[in-house]
Amino acid sequence: MPWSAAGSRPWRAGGWRCRRAAVIAAADRLVELSVPAGPTLRFEYLFGFGGGRPGWVSAMTQSTGAQALARVSAITGDRRY
């Protein structure tokens, strides 16, 4: 069942259990692969596309990266994510 159909977000309600160390390791790797851009991070594609060079960004990468880090912060309580 999709989350929206369930009417709740199980990661917020504590309904999901995760491997905390694996989640933290994945978040740390995501931060390591990101590119600092002022007070924010850029999540760049590492391949060229449509005539562009590697290092381009899209709303998809930015939103997915931000969402992942926000969830890890919610799980761990660590504001560095």
N, C-alpha and C positions, 0 to 999 in steps of 0.2 A: 504494500500500500504506500503510495507517495506520502511524504510528510505533510503536504498541504491537506490531503484527504484525511489524515489522522487528526488534524487540528492541533498538533503540538509539535514541539521540537525536542526530540528525546535527548539530545546532547545537553540541553539546558535543564531538563528535568532530572538529570542524573540517571536516565534510563539506559544509557550506553556505558559500557565499560571498555576502556581502551588500554592498550599497553603503553603506559605513561612514558617509559624510557624511549620507546620507538617513536612516539609522537614528538617528543622533545628533540630527538635526533633528527627527525625529518624537518622540523621547524628550523633547527640550527643550520641544517644544510640549505634550506631555502634562503635564509638570511645570508649565508655565505655566498650563494650564487647570485644574489641581488647586487644591484649597482646603486650606491648612495647618490641621491639627487637632492641636495639641500637637506631639509628635514625629513624627506621621504625616501622610499626605496623604489627602484625601477626593477621590474622583472622582465628581462629582455629575452627575446628569442635568439637562439644561438645559430640560426641559419638564415640565409637570404630568402626573400620571397617577393615575387612581383617586381623584380628589378632592384629591390632594396637590398641593402647590405645587412649582415648579421648585426644584432644589437638593437633592432627595432622593438617597439613595444606596442601593445594593443590594450584596449579596455578589457579584453578577456583575460590577459595575463595579470593585469593590475588588480582586477576585481577578485580573481581566483587566489592570487597571492595574499591580498589583504584579508580575504575571508578565512583562509587557512591560518594565518597568524592570529587573527582575532579569536578563532576557535581555540587555538592552543593557549592563548592568554586566558581565556575563560576557564579552560580545563585546569591549567596550572596555577593561575592567579599571578603569573609573572608578567609584569607590564612591559618588559623589554620586547615582547612580541607584539 
